[in-house]
């Protein structure tokens, strides 16, 4: 499941990328492997994707602490 979501972070459609980041945020610790790909989305061309990636990273860092 996590790997499928990580793969969707590279989708052409910004809505798909944003939704994948949001879903990973909800998976908590299980999604820790997605951090590098989520960090890459901070430079995405779509501001909504950037914002969701930041929320996901913030959440994953919180559960990791």
PDB file of N, H, CA, C and O in Angstrom:
ATOM      1  N   UNK A   1       0.819  -1.199   0.000  1.00  0.00           N
ATOM      2  CA  UNK A   1       0.000   0.000   0.000  1.00  0.00           C
ATOM      3  C   UNK A   1       0.868   1.271   0.000  1.00  0.00           C
ATOM      4  O   UNK A   1       0.649   2.179  -0.801  1.00  0.00           O
ATOM      5  N   UNK A   2       1.836   1.319   0.892  1.00  0.00           N
ATOM      6  H   UNK A   2       2.013   0.581   1.543  1.00  0.00           H
ATOM      7  CA  UNK A   2       2.702   2.497   1.002  1.00  0.00           C
ATOM      8  C   UNK A   2       3.467   2.713  -0.303  1.00  0.00           C
ATOM      9  O   UNK A   2       3.567   3.843  -0.782  1.00  0.00           O
ATOM     10  N   UNK A   3       4.005   1.641  -0.879  1.00  0.00           N
ATOM     11  H   UNK A   3       3.924   0.723  -0.490  1.00  0.00           H
ATOM     12  CA  UNK A   3       4.776   1.774  -2.113  1.00  0.00           C
ATOM     13  C   UNK A   3       3.914   2.281  -3.266  1.00  0.00           C
ATOM     14  O   UNK A   3       4.394   3.036  -4.112  1.00  0.00           O
ATOM     15  N   UNK A   4       2.660   1.876  -3.306  1.00  0.00           N
ATOM     16  H   UNK A   4       2.271   1.263  -2.619  1.00  0.00           H
ATOM     17  CA  UNK A   4       1.762   2.372  -4.352  1.00  0.00           C
ATOM     18  C   UNK A   4       1.529   3.869  -4.194  1.00  0.00           C
ATOM     19  O   UNK A   4       1.486   4.608  -5.177  1.00  0.00           O
ATOM     20  N   UNK A   5       1.381   4.306  -2.956  1.00  0.00           N
ATOM     21  H   UNK A   5       1.416   3.706  -2.157  1.00  0.00           H
ATOM     22  CA  UNK A   5       1.191   5.739  -2.708  1.00  0.00           C
ATOM     23  C   UNK A   5       2.453   6.521  -3.061  1.00  0.00           C
ATOM     24  O   UNK A   5       2.375   7.604  -3.641  1.00  0.00           O
ATOM     25  N   UNK A   6       3.599   5.978  -2.716  1.00  0.00           N
ATOM     26  H   UNK A   6       3.663   5.099  -2.245  1.00  0.00           H
ATOM     27  CA  UNK A   6       4.868   6.638  -3.053  1.00  0.00           C
ATOM     28  C   UNK A   6       4.989   6.767  -4.572  1.00  0.00           C
ATOM     29  O   UNK A   6       5.429   7.802  -5.072  1.00  0.00           O
ATOM     30  N   UNK A   7       4.609   5.738  -5.298  1.00  0.00           N
ATOM     31  H   UNK A   7       4.252   4.897  -4.892  1.00  0.00           H
ATOM     32  CA  UNK A   7       4.660   5.797  -6.763  1.00  0.00           C
ATOM     33  C   UNK A   7       3.746   6.898  -7.294  1.00  0.00           C
ATOM     34  O   UNK A   7       4.068   7.538  -8.296  1.00  0.00           O
ATOM     35  N   UNK A   8       2.631   7.120  -6.646  1.00  0.00           N
ATOM     36  H   UNK A   8       2.370   6.600  -5.833  1.00  0.00           H
ATOM     37  CA  UNK A   8       1.686   8.145  -7.093  1.00  0.00           C
ATOM     38  C   UNK A   8       2.193   9.563  -6.834  1.00  0.00           C
ATOM     39  O   UNK A   8       1.662  10.523  -7.393  1.00  0.00           O
ATOM     40  N   UNK A   9       3.206   9.698  -5.998  1.00  0.00           N
ATOM     41  H   UNK A   9       3.637   8.919  -5.544  1.00  0.00           H
ATOM     42  CA  UNK A   9       3.787  11.020  -5.758  1.00  0.00           C
ATOM     43  C   UNK A   9       4.468  11.566  -7.013  1.00  0.00           C
ATOM     44  O   UNK A   9       4.756  12.760  -7.095  1.00  0.00           O
ATOM     45  N   UNK A  10       4.722  10.705  -7.977  1.00  0.00           N
ATOM     46  H   UNK A  10       4.488   9.735  -7.910  1.00  0.00           H
ATOM     47  CA  UNK A  10       5.361  11.120  -9.234  1.00  0.00           C
ATOM     48  C   UNK A  10       4.372  11.196 -10.393  1.00  0.00           C
ATOM     49  O   UNK A  10       4.778  11.384 -11.540  1.00  0.00           O
ATOM     50  N   UNK A  11       3.104  11.055 -10.111  1.00  0.00           N
ATOM     51  H   UNK A  11       2.774  10.903  -9.179  1.00  0.00           H
ATOM     52  CA  UNK A  11       2.080  11.079 -11.158  1.00  0.00           C
ATOM     53  C   UNK A  11       2.053  12.433 -11.861  1.00  0.00           C
ATOM     54  O   UNK A  11       2.422  13.452 -11.277  1.00  0.00           O
ATOM     55  N   UNK A  12       1.613  12.437 -13.118  1.00  0.00           N
ATOM     56  H   UNK A  12       1.313  11.609 -13.593  1.00  0.00           H
ATOM     57  CA  UNK A  12       1.500  13.685 -13.880  1.00  0.00           C
ATOM     58  C   UNK A  12       0.426  14.614 -13.319  1.00  0.00           C
ATOM     59  O   UNK A  12       0.548  15.836 -13.408  1.00  0.00           O
ATOM     60  N   UNK A  13      -0.617  14.038 -12.746  1.00  0.00           N
ATOM     61  H   UNK A  13      -0.716  13.046 -12.673  1.00  0.00           H
ATOM     62  CA  UNK A  13      -1.754  14.807 -12.260  1.00  0.00           C
ATOM     63  C   UNK A  13      -1.481  15.361 -10.851  1.00  0.00           C
ATOM     64  O   UNK A  13      -1.234  14.585  -9.929  1.00  0.00           O
ATOM     65  N   UNK A  14      -1.521  16.684 -10.674  1.00  0.00           N
ATOM     66  H   UNK A  14      -1.722  17.315 -11.424  1.00  0.00           H
ATOM     67  CA  UNK A  14      -1.251  17.263  -9.363  1.00  0.00           C
ATOM     68  C   UNK A  14      -2.235  16.789  -8.287  1.00  0.00           C
ATOM     69  O   UNK A  14      -1.855  16.630  -7.127  1.00  0.00           O
ATOM     70  N   UNK A  15      -3.480  16.568  -8.664  1.00  0.00           N
ATOM     71  H   UNK A  15      -3.788  16.698  -9.607  1.00  0.00           H
ATOM     72  CA  UNK A  15      -4.455  16.095  -7.682  1.00  0.00           C
ATOM     73  C   UNK A  15      -4.076  14.708  -7.168  1.00  0.00           C
ATOM     74  O   UNK A  15      -4.233  14.420  -5.981  1.00  0.00           O
ATOM     75  N   UNK A  16      -3.586  13.865  -8.043  1.00  0.00           N
ATOM     76  H   UNK A  16      -3.459  14.099  -9.006  1.00  0.00           H
ATOM     77  CA  UNK A  16      -3.135  12.527  -7.638  1.00  0.00           C
ATOM     78  C   UNK A  16      -1.949  12.634  -6.695  1.00  0.00           C
ATOM     79  O   UNK A  16      -1.899  11.930  -5.686  1.00  0.00           O
ATOM     80  N   UNK A  17      -0.988  13.507  -7.007  1.00  0.00           N
ATOM     81  H   UNK A  17      -1.029  14.079  -7.827  1.00  0.00           H
ATOM     82  CA  UNK A  17       0.179  13.702  -6.137  1.00  0.00           C
ATOM     83  C   UNK A  17      -0.255  14.219  -4.769  1.00  0.00           C
ATOM     84  O   UNK A  17       0.217  13.745  -3.736  1.00  0.00           O
ATOM     85  N   UNK A  18      -1.159  15.196  -4.776  1.00  0.00           N
ATOM     86  H   UNK A  18      -1.542  15.581  -5.616  1.00  0.00           H
ATOM     87  CA  UNK A  18      -1.633  15.777  -3.515  1.00  0.00           C
ATOM     88  C   UNK A  18      -2.363  14.735  -2.677  1.00  0.00           C
ATOM     89  O   UNK A  18      -2.140  14.639  -1.470  1.00  0.00           O
ATOM     90  N   UNK A  19      -3.230  13.959  -3.309  1.00  0.00           N
ATOM     91  H   UNK A  19      -3.411  14.038  -4.290  1.00  0.00           H
ATOM     92  CA  UNK A  19      -3.978  12.941  -2.572  1.00  0.00           C
ATOM     93  C   UNK A  19      -3.062  11.851  -2.022  1.00  0.00           C
ATOM     94  O   UNK A  19      -3.290  11.345  -0.924  1.00  0.00           O
ATOM     95  N   UNK A  20      -2.038  11.492  -2.772  1.00  0.00           N
ATOM     96  H   UNK A  20      -1.853  11.903  -3.665  1.00  0.00           H
ATOM     97  CA  UNK A  20      -1.088  10.483  -2.292  1.00  0.00           C
ATOM     98  C   UNK A  20      -0.339  11.000  -1.073  1.00  0.00           C
ATOM     99  O   UNK A  20      -0.140  10.261  -0.108  1.00  0.00           O
ATOM    100  N   UNK A  21       0.074  12.251  -1.107  1.00  0.00           N
ATOM    101  H   UNK A  21      -0.088  12.851  -1.891  1.00  0.00           H
ATOM    102  CA  UNK A  21       0.759  12.838   0.051  1.00  0.00           C
ATOM    103  C   UNK A  21      -0.163  12.864   1.262  1.00  0.00           C
ATOM    104  O   UNK A  21       0.262  12.566   2.378  1.00  0.00           O
ATOM    105  N   UNK A  22      -1.415  13.219   1.043  1.00  0.00           N
ATOM    106  H   UNK A  22      -1.760  13.461   0.136  1.00  0.00           H
ATOM    107  CA  UNK A  22      -2.389  13.254   2.150  1.00  0.00           C
ATOM    108  C   UNK A  22      -2.591  11.861   2.731  1.00  0.00           C
ATOM    109  O   UNK A  22      -2.657  11.702   3.950  1.00  0.00           O
ATOM    110  N   UNK A  23      -2.688  10.864   1.884  1.00  0.00           N
ATOM    111  H   UNK A  23      -2.634  10.993   0.893  1.00  0.00           H
ATOM    112  CA  UNK A  23      -2.878   9.495   2.356  1.00  0.00           C
ATOM    113  C   UNK A  23      -1.660   9.018   3.146  1.00  0.00           C
ATOM    114  O   UNK A  23      -1.801   8.359   4.176  1.00  0.00           O
ATOM    115  N   UNK A  24      -0.475   9.351   2.664  1.00  0.00           N
ATOM    116  H   UNK A  24      -0.360   9.886   1.828  1.00  0.00           H
ATOM    117  CA  UNK A  24       0.733   8.960   3.391  1.00  0.00           C
ATOM    118  C   UNK A  24       0.782   9.616   4.764  1.00  0.00           C
ATOM    119  O   UNK A  24       1.232   9.002   5.732  1.00  0.00           O
ATOM    120  N   UNK A  25       0.328  10.844   4.850  1.00  0.00           N
ATOM    121  H   UNK A  25      -0.036  11.342   4.064  1.00  0.00           H
ATOM    122  CA  UNK A  25       0.293  11.540   6.146  1.00  0.00           C
ATOM    123  C   UNK A  25      -0.525  10.744   7.152  1.00  0.00           C
ATOM    124  O   UNK A  25      -0.166  10.676   8.327  1.00  0.00           O
ATOM    125  N   UNK A  26      -1.601  10.151   6.710  1.00  0.00           N
ATOM    126  H   UNK A  26      -1.893  10.206   5.755  1.00  0.00           H
ATOM    127  CA  UNK A  26      -2.492   9.409   7.591  1.00  0.00           C
ATOM    128  C   UNK A  26      -1.928   8.051   8.014  1.00  0.00           C
ATOM    129  O   UNK A  26      -2.409   7.453   8.977  1.00  0.00           O
ATOM    130  N   UNK A  27      -0.921   7.569   7.308  1.00  0.00           N
ATOM    131  H   UNK A  27      -0.529   8.055   6.526  1.00  0.00           H
ATOM    132  CA  UNK A  27      -0.340   6.258   7.636  1.00  0.00           C
ATOM    133  C   UNK A  27       0.709   6.330   8.738  1.00  0.00           C
ATOM    134  O   UNK A  27       1.156   5.290   9.223  1.00  0.00           O
ATOM    135  N   UNK A  28       1.106   7.516   9.139  1.00  0.00           N
ATOM    136  H   UNK A  28       0.742   8.360   8.745  1.00  0.00           H
ATOM    137  CA  UNK A  28       2.037   7.649  10.257  1.00  0.00           C
ATOM    138  C   UNK A  28       3.347   6.918  10.042  1.00  0.00           C
ATOM    139  O   UNK A  28       3.943   6.988   8.967  1.00  0.00           O
ATOM    140  N   UNK A  29       3.791   6.213  11.077  1.00  0.00           N
ATOM    141  H   UNK A  29       3.307   6.156  11.951  1.00  0.00           H
ATOM    142  CA  UNK A  29       5.092   5.529  11.062  1.00  0.00           C
ATOM    143  C   UNK A  29       5.285   4.612   9.860  1.00  0.00           C
ATOM    144  O   UNK A  29       6.402   4.472   9.363  1.00  0.00           O
ATOM    145  N   UNK A  30       4.237   4.001   9.399  1.00  0.00           N
ATOM    146  H   UNK A  30       3.329   4.115   9.802  1.00  0.00           H
ATOM    147  CA  UNK A  30       4.356   3.082   8.265  1.00  0.00           C
ATOM    148  C   UNK A  30       4.825   3.798   6.999  1.00  0.00           C
ATOM    149  O   UNK A  30       5.310   3.154   6.069  1.00  0.00           O
ATOM    150  N   UNK A  31       4.685   5.115   6.955  1.00  0.00           N
ATOM    151  H   UNK A  31       4.291   5.639   7.710  1.00  0.00           H
ATOM    152  CA  UNK A  31       5.029   5.881   5.755  1.00  0.00           C
ATOM    153  C   UNK A  31       6.387   6.570   5.854  1.00  0.00           C
ATOM    154  O   UNK A  31       6.700   7.426   5.027  1.00  0.00           O
ATOM    155  N   UNK A  32       7.184   6.219   6.833  1.00  0.00           N
ATOM    156  H   UNK A  32       6.930   5.523   7.505  1.00  0.00           H
ATOM    157  CA  UNK A  32       8.470   6.895   7.025  1.00  0.00           C
ATOM    158  C   UNK A  32       9.380   6.772   5.793  1.00  0.00           C
ATOM    159  O   UNK A  32      10.164   7.681   5.520  1.00  0.00           O
ATOM    160  N   UNK A  33       9.289   5.691   5.066  1.00  0.00           N
ATOM    161  H   UNK A  33       8.652   4.953   5.288  1.00  0.00           H
ATOM    162  CA  UNK A  33      10.127   5.505   3.883  1.00  0.00           C
ATOM    163  C   UNK A  33       9.789   6.501   2.785  1.00  0.00           C
ATOM    164  O   UNK A  33      10.564   6.675   1.845  1.00  0.00           O
ATOM    165  N   UNK A  34       8.647   7.153   2.896  1.00  0.00           N
ATOM    166  H   UNK A  34       8.017   7.012   3.660  1.00  0.00           H
ATOM    167  CA  UNK A  34       8.217   8.106   1.868  1.00  0.00           C
ATOM    168  C   UNK A  34       8.805   9.500   2.076  1.00  0.00           C
ATOM    169  O   UNK A  34       8.615  10.374   1.231  1.00  0.00           O
ATOM    170  N   UNK A  35       9.499   9.722   3.157  1.00  0.00           N
ATOM    171  H   UNK A  35       9.654   9.012   3.844  1.00  0.00           H
ATOM    172  CA  UNK A  35      10.002  11.065   3.466  1.00  0.00           C
ATOM    173  C   UNK A  35      10.834  11.669   2.334  1.00  0.00           C
ATOM    174  O   UNK A  35      10.615  12.832   1.996  1.00  0.00           O
ATOM    175  N   UNK A  36      11.776  10.940   1.731  1.00  0.00           N
ATOM    176  H   UNK A  36      11.954   9.995   2.006  1.00  0.00           H
ATOM    177  CA  UNK A  36      12.546  11.568   0.646  1.00  0.00           C
ATOM    178  C   UNK A  36      11.682  12.016  -0.530  1.00  0.00           C
ATOM    179  O   UNK A  36      11.913  13.082  -1.102  1.00  0.00           O
ATOM    180  N   UNK A  37      10.697  11.214  -0.889  1.00  0.00           N
ATOM    181  H   UNK A  37      10.509  10.349  -0.424  1.00  0.00           H
ATOM    182  CA  UNK A  37       9.825  11.586  -2.005  1.00  0.00           C
ATOM    183  C   UNK A  37       8.915  12.751  -1.624  1.00  0.00           C
ATOM    184  O   UNK A  37       8.644  13.624  -2.449  1.00  0.00           O
ATOM    185  N   UNK A  38       8.453  12.767  -0.402  1.00  0.00           N
ATOM    186  H   UNK A  38       8.673  12.058   0.268  1.00  0.00           H
ATOM    187  CA  UNK A  38       7.622  13.893   0.049  1.00  0.00           C
ATOM    188  C   UNK A  38       8.447  15.176   0.062  1.00  0.00           C
ATOM    189  O   UNK A  38       7.952  16.238  -0.316  1.00  0.00           O
ATOM    190  N   UNK A  39       9.687  15.083   0.489  1.00  0.00           N
ATOM    191  H   UNK A  39      10.089  14.221   0.796  1.00  0.00           H
ATOM    192  CA  UNK A  39      10.567  16.260   0.513  1.00  0.00           C
ATOM    193  C   UNK A  39      10.772  16.796  -0.903  1.00  0.00           C
ATOM    194  O   UNK A  39      10.854  18.008  -1.104  1.00  0.00           O
ATOM    195  N   UNK A  40      10.853  15.904  -1.876  1.00  0.00           N
ATOM    196  H   UNK A  40      10.787  14.919  -1.713  1.00  0.00           H
ATOM    197  CA  UNK A  40      10.999  16.323  -3.268  1.00  0.00           C
ATOM    198  C   UNK A  40       9.795  17.146  -3.718  1.00  0.00           C
ATOM    199  O   UNK A  40       9.934  18.067  -4.522  1.00  0.00           O
ATOM    200  N   UNK A  41       8.620  16.817  -3.201  1.00  0.00           N
ATOM    201  H   UNK A  41       8.507  16.069  -2.547  1.00  0.00           H
ATOM    202  CA  UNK A  41       7.407  17.541  -3.594  1.00  0.00           C
ATOM    203  C   UNK A  41       7.347  18.971  -3.049  1.00  0.00           C
ATOM    204  O   UNK A  41       6.490  19.753  -3.461  1.00  0.00           O
ATOM    205  N   UNK A  42       8.232  19.310  -2.145  1.00  0.00           N
ATOM    206  H   UNK A  42       8.928  18.675  -1.811  1.00  0.00           H
ATOM    207  CA  UNK A  42       8.255  20.688  -1.647  1.00  0.00           C
ATOM    208  C   UNK A  42       8.620  21.665  -2.765  1.00  0.00           C
ATOM    209  O   UNK A  42       8.383  22.867  -2.648  1.00  0.00           O
ATOM    210  N   UNK A  43       9.197  21.144  -3.845  1.00  0.00           N
ATOM    211  H   UNK A  43       9.390  20.168  -3.941  1.00  0.00           H
ATOM    212  CA  UNK A  43       9.547  21.974  -5.003  1.00  0.00           C
ATOM    213  C   UNK A  43       8.583  21.737  -6.169  1.00  0.00           C
ATOM    214  O   UNK A  43       8.873  22.135  -7.297  1.00  0.00           O
ATOM    215  N   UNK A  44       7.455  21.101  -5.909  1.00  0.00           N
ATOM    216  H   UNK A  44       7.220  20.778  -4.992  1.00  0.00           H
ATOM    217  CA  UNK A  44       6.474  20.823  -6.961  1.00  0.00           C
ATOM    218  C   UNK A  44       5.963  22.128  -7.559  1.00  0.00           C
ATOM    219  O   UNK A  44       5.945  23.166  -6.897  1.00  0.00           O
ATOM    220  N   UNK A  45       5.551  22.057  -8.814  1.00  0.00           N
ATOM    221  H   UNK A  45       5.566  21.214  -9.352  1.00  0.00           H
ATOM    222  CA  UNK A  45       5.034  23.247  -9.502  1.00  0.00           C
ATOM    223  C   UNK A  45       3.667  23.681  -8.967  1.00  0.00           C
ATOM    224  O   UNK A  45       3.268  24.831  -9.154  1.00  0.00           O
ATOM    225  N   UNK A  46       2.953  22.781  -8.309  1.00  0.00           N
ATOM    226  H   UNK A  46       3.277  21.847  -8.158  1.00  0.00           H
ATOM    227  CA  UNK A  46       1.609  23.072  -7.802  1.00  0.00           C
ATOM    228  C   UNK A  46       1.676  23.414  -6.309  1.00  0.00           C
ATOM    229  O   UNK A  46       2.116  22.586  -5.511  1.00  0.00           O
ATOM    230  N   UNK A  47       1.248  24.618  -5.923  1.00  0.00           N
ATOM    231  H   UNK A  47       0.891  25.291  -6.572  1.00  0.00           H
ATOM    232  CA  UNK A  47       1.313  25.021  -4.519  1.00  0.00           C
ATOM    233  C   UNK A  47       0.497  24.123  -3.585  1.00  0.00           C
ATOM    234  O   UNK A  47       0.872  23.941  -2.427  1.00  0.00           O
ATOM    235  N   UNK A  48      -0.600  23.566  -4.068  1.00  0.00           N
ATOM    236  H   UNK A  48      -0.905  23.714  -5.009  1.00  0.00           H
ATOM    237  CA  UNK A  48      -1.408  22.673  -3.224  1.00  0.00           C
ATOM    238  C   UNK A  48      -0.656  21.374  -2.932  1.00  0.00           C
ATOM    239  O   UNK A  48      -0.768  20.817  -1.839  1.00  0.00           O
ATOM    240  N   UNK A  49       0.101  20.900  -3.904  1.00  0.00           N
ATOM    241  H   UNK A  49       0.192  21.352  -4.792  1.00  0.00           H
ATOM    242  CA  UNK A  49       0.919  19.698  -3.700  1.00  0.00           C
ATOM    243  C   UNK A  49       2.029  20.012  -2.702  1.00  0.00           C
ATOM    244  O   UNK A  49       2.300  19.216  -1.803  1.00  0.00           O
ATOM    245  N   UNK A  50       2.661  21.153  -2.854  1.00  0.00           N
ATOM    246  H   UNK A  50       2.440  21.799  -3.584  1.00  0.00           H
ATOM    247  CA  UNK A  50       3.706  21.565  -1.912  1.00  0.00           C
ATOM    248  C   UNK A  50       3.158  21.621  -0.491  1.00  0.00           C
ATOM    249  O   UNK A  50       3.782  21.117   0.443  1.00  0.00           O
ATOM    250  N   UNK A  51       2.000  22.229  -0.336  1.00  0.00           N
ATOM    251  H   UNK A  51       1.494  22.638  -1.095  1.00  0.00           H
ATOM    252  CA  UNK A  51       1.403  22.384   0.999  1.00  0.00           C
ATOM    253  C   UNK A  51       1.066  21.030   1.614  1.00  0.00           C
ATOM    254  O   UNK A  51       1.313  20.810   2.800  1.00  0.00           O
ATOM    255  N   UNK A  52       0.513  20.134   0.828  1.00  0.00           N
ATOM    256  H   UNK A  52       0.313  20.313  -0.135  1.00  0.00           H
ATOM    257  CA  UNK A  52       0.158  18.809   1.365  1.00  0.00           C
ATOM    258  C   UNK A  52       1.401  18.008   1.701  1.00  0.00           C
ATOM    259  O   UNK A  52       1.425  17.283   2.695  1.00  0.00           O
ATOM    260  N   UNK A  53       2.433  18.133   0.878  1.00  0.00           N
ATOM    261  H   UNK A  53       2.413  18.722   0.070  1.00  0.00           H
ATOM    262  CA  UNK A  53       3.695  17.454   1.176  1.00  0.00           C
ATOM    263  C   UNK A  53       4.277  17.976   2.485  1.00  0.00           C
ATOM    264  O   UNK A  53       4.798  17.196   3.282  1.00  0.00           O
ATOM    265  N   UNK A  54       4.194  19.278   2.717  1.00  0.00           N
ATOM    266  H   UNK A  54       3.770  19.912   2.069  1.00  0.00           H
ATOM    267  CA  UNK A  54       4.698  19.846   3.967  1.00  0.00           C
ATOM    268  C   UNK A  54       3.908  19.333   5.162  1.00  0.00           C
ATOM    269  O   UNK A  54       4.487  18.999   6.196  1.00  0.00           O
ATOM    270  N   UNK A  55       2.581  19.269   5.024  1.00  0.00           N
ATOM    271  H   UNK A  55       2.111  19.541   4.184  1.00  0.00           H
ATOM    272  CA  UNK A  55       1.753  18.724   6.110  1.00  0.00           C
ATOM    273  C   UNK A  55       2.131  17.271   6.400  1.00  0.00           C
ATOM    274  O   UNK A  55       2.231  16.865   7.558  1.00  0.00           O
ATOM    275  N   UNK A  56       2.337  16.501   5.345  1.00  0.00           N
ATOM    276  H   UNK A  56       2.256  16.831   4.405  1.00  0.00           H
ATOM    277  CA  UNK A  56       2.703  15.091   5.524  1.00  0.00           C
ATOM    278  C   UNK A  56       4.059  14.972   6.220  1.00  0.00           C
ATOM    279  O   UNK A  56       4.218  14.166   7.136  1.00  0.00           O
ATOM    280  N   UNK A  57       5.018  15.759   5.794  1.00  0.00           N
ATOM    281  H   UNK A  57       4.889  16.414   5.050  1.00  0.00           H
ATOM    282  CA  UNK A  57       6.342  15.724   6.415  1.00  0.00           C
ATOM    283  C   UNK A  57       6.268  16.131   7.881  1.00  0.00           C
ATOM    284  O   UNK A  57       6.893  15.501   8.735  1.00  0.00           O
ATOM    285  N   UNK A  58       5.510  17.178   8.176  1.00  0.00           N
ATOM    286  H   UNK A  58       5.002  17.690   7.483  1.00  0.00           H
ATOM    287  CA  UNK A  58       5.360  17.613   9.564  1.00  0.00           C
ATOM    288  C   UNK A  58       4.782  16.495  10.423  1.00  0.00           C
ATOM    289  O   UNK A  58       5.248  16.253  11.536  1.00  0.00           O
ATOM    290  N   UNK A  59       3.772  15.822   9.901  1.00  0.00           N
ATOM    291  H   UNK A  59       3.394  16.018   8.996  1.00  0.00           H
ATOM    292  CA  UNK A  59       3.123  14.727  10.637  1.00  0.00           C
ATOM    293  C   UNK A  59       4.084  13.560  10.837  1.00  0.00           C
ATOM    294  O   UNK A  59       4.172  13.015  11.937  1.00  0.00           O
ATOM    295  N   UNK A  60       4.800  13.173   9.793  1.00  0.00           N
ATOM    296  H   UNK A  60       4.729  13.616   8.899  1.00  0.00           H
ATOM    297  CA  UNK A  60       5.717  12.049   9.912  1.00  0.00           C
ATOM    298  C   UNK A  60       6.855  12.362  10.868  1.00  0.00           C
ATOM    299  O   UNK A  60       7.299  11.488  11.613  1.00  0.00           O
ATOM    300  N   UNK A  61       7.323  13.584  10.854  1.00  0.00           N
ATOM    301  H   UNK A  61       6.962  14.294  10.249  1.00  0.00           H
ATOM    302  CA  UNK A  61       8.386  13.969  11.800  1.00  0.00           C
ATOM    303  C   UNK A  61       7.888  13.967  13.231  1.00  0.00           C
ATOM    304  O   UNK A  61       8.634  13.642  14.155  1.00  0.00           O
ATOM    305  N   UNK A  62       6.619  14.332  13.418  1.00  0.00           N
ATOM    306  H   UNK A  62       6.013  14.597  12.668  1.00  0.00           H
ATOM    307  CA  UNK A  62       6.024  14.326  14.758  1.00  0.00           C
ATOM    308  C   UNK A  62       5.918  12.906  15.289  1.00  0.00           C
ATOM    309  O   UNK A  62       6.276  12.645  16.438  1.00  0.00           O
ATOM    310  N   UNK A  63       5.430  11.986  14.469  1.00  0.00           N
ATOM    311  H   UNK A  63       5.138  12.197  13.536  1.00  0.00           H
ATOM    312  CA  UNK A  63       5.288  10.597  14.946  1.00  0.00           C
ATOM    313  C   UNK A  63       6.630   9.920  15.108  1.00  0.00           C
ATOM    314  O   UNK A  63       6.747   8.962  15.872  1.00  0.00           O
ATOM    315  N   UNK A  64       7.645  10.395  14.407  1.00  0.00           N
ATOM    316  H   UNK A  64       7.550  11.174  13.787  1.00  0.00           H
ATOM    317  CA  UNK A  64       8.982   9.799  14.533  1.00  0.00           C
ATOM    318  C   UNK A  64       9.676  10.219  15.821  1.00  0.00           C
ATOM    319  O   UNK A  64      10.549   9.515  16.331  1.00  0.00           O
ATOM    320  N   UNK A  65       9.278  11.368  16.334  1.00  0.00           N
ATOM    321  H   UNK A  65       8.570  11.940  15.919  1.00  0.00           H
ATOM    322  CA  UNK A  65       9.949  11.901  17.544  1.00  0.00           C
ATOM    323  C   UNK A  65       9.523  11.187  18.807  1.00  0.00           C
ATOM    324  O   UNK A  65       9.997  11.520  19.893  1.00  0.00           O
TER     325      UNK A  65
END
